Amino acid sequence: MHQIPLVNLQRQYQQHCEEFNQAILKTMQACDFVLGKAVQEFEEKFAAYLGVKNVIGVASGTDALALILKAIGCKQGDVVLTQDNTFIATTLAILSAGAKVALCDISEDNYSMNLSSYNGARPKVVMPVHLYGFPCDLTQIEQKYGNNVMLVEDTAQAHGSTIKGRRCGSFGIANALSFYPSKNLGAFGDAGAVATNDDNLAQEVRYLRNWGSKTKYIHEREGGNSRLDTMQAAVLLVKLKYLDEWNLQRNHLANLYRKHLQATPEIILPPLAPEGCFQNYHLFVIRLKTADRDSVLKQLQEQGIGAGIHYPVPIHKQKVYANYEFAKQGFPIASNTAQQILSLPIYPEMTQQEVECVCEVLTRILEQTGRK
Ligand SMILES: Cc1ncc(COP(=O)(O)O)c(C=O)c1O
C-alpha cells in the first residue's frame, strides 16, 4: 500500500515549522488579532508580487468574488458570465451578490472558458477561472465584447501563473484570490484577497469587508465582516517568499509526469501553457478518453494514491441549481470532460520517486483493467 496523498500539507509545515511558529507567536505576543500589522504587510507584499496597486485581504476567495461584484455595483438582473467547469464558489458568489449567472462551455484543448460557445445576453461582467492554474485566454473577451464588459478574474487556483509576463489576477478591474490551505499559496485556515489597480474600488472593498466602516463606529456602507485574519496573514507572509520556488518545483514534477506518461495511449496530458505564459500546476489533471475513469480512480485510491476529480459534476448539473435557467442548457465539452478527468497528486515537496510510483501504478492499472 502506497501513501501518496493528492496534497501533503504536513511536509510543507515540517520543512518550515520554525518560521511558521515564530510568525504565529509574534502575532499572539502583539495581540493585534484583527487587521493587525501582518495584514497590511502582506497586502503590500502581495500587491508587489502580483504587480497591482492594491491588495485587500479578505476572509476567503468566495468573499473576495462576492465583495468585488458588490463593489462594482452589480445588482439584481445583471448578468455575470463564467464557465461551467469551476468550483461552486464561483457561482455561489455571483448569486450572493444578487447577480444572474450565465455559463459558457469550455475549450476541448485547455478546459478554459470558450466565449464562442455563448450566445446569451451581453454580460455586465465576465469572470474567467484560471482553472488548475492554467492561464485563460483573456483576449477572447475583448474580441467578443470590446471594452463593454468588466473583467473579473477568478484567480483562486492561479497564484504565480502568468500571461505574457504579467501575473494572473492583475488583468481584471478587480480579481479574486483564495488562500484555502491546499492552494499554491495557502493559509492555515480560510483566507482570500482582492487585487485591483483601481483605488476607488479598493477603498470600496475595504469598506465592505469591515462593516462599511473606515473610522470605528462610523458606518458609510452596508458592509459585513470579512477581514483577512492577522494570524493567517502572518502565515502567508512566510509562504509568499517560497511561492515562486514552489511553483517551479511543481513544474518540474509536472514535466516528470509528462515524461513517464506520454507514451500511455489512454492518457491525454494537461495542456501546455501558451508561449510566453506560465502555469503554476495547482493541479495536474489528465484525461482518460478510452478508459473507465471511475474504476481507475477507485483502484488508485485502493493502492494508497490520492487521485481526485476536479470537478465531477459541472455547475449546470448541480442539484442546487436544478431550477435555474442555465441548468436546462447543454455544455457538451464540460459535461464530457467531467467524466474523463483525473487529478494526480502534486505538491512541491513530492519526490521524484513518488511521481514515478504514481505513474507506474497508473500505467499498470490501465494495462490490466482500464480499457472501456
Ligand atoms: C476556482 C475557485 N473559485 C473560488 C474558490 C473559493 O475560495 P475559498 O475556498 O477561499 O472561498 C475556490 C477554492 O476554494 C476555487 O477553486
The ligand as a MOL file (V3000), in Angstrom:
LIG
                    3D

  0  0  0     0  0            999 V3000
M  V30 BEGIN CTAB
M  V30 COUNTS 16 16 0 0 0
M  V30 BEGIN ATOM
M  V30 1 C -11.9500 28.3530 -8.7230 0
M  V30 2 C -12.2710 28.7100 -7.3000 0
M  V30 3 N -13.0010 29.7980 -7.0510 0
M  V30 4 C -13.2810 30.1780 -5.7970 0
M  V30 5 C -12.8350 29.4530 -4.7100 0
M  V30 6 C -13.2400 29.8730 -3.3570 0
M  V30 7 O -12.2300 30.0930 -2.4710 0
M  V30 8 P -12.4220 29.8730 -0.9050 0
M  V30 9 O -12.4260 28.4150 -0.6390 0
M  V30 10 O -11.2350 30.5580 -0.3120 0
M  V30 11 O -13.6980 30.5290 -0.5110 0
M  V30 12 C -12.0460 28.3020 -4.9390 0
M  V30 13 C -11.4520 27.4880 -3.8750 0
M  V30 14 O -11.8460 27.0340 -2.9270 0
M  V30 15 C -11.7740 27.9140 -6.2650 0
M  V30 16 O -11.0350 26.8310 -6.5180 0
M  V30 END ATOM
M  V30 BEGIN BOND
M  V30 1 1 1 2
M  V30 2 1 2 3
M  V30 3 2 2 15
M  V30 4 2 3 4
M  V30 5 1 4 5
M  V30 6 1 5 6
M  V30 7 2 5 12
M  V30 8 1 6 7
M  V30 9 1 7 8
M  V30 10 2 8 9
M  V30 11 1 8 10
M  V30 12 1 8 11
M  V30 13 1 12 13
M  V30 14 1 12 15
M  V30 15 2 13 14
M  V30 16 1 15 16
M  V30 END BOND
M  V30 END CTAB
M  END
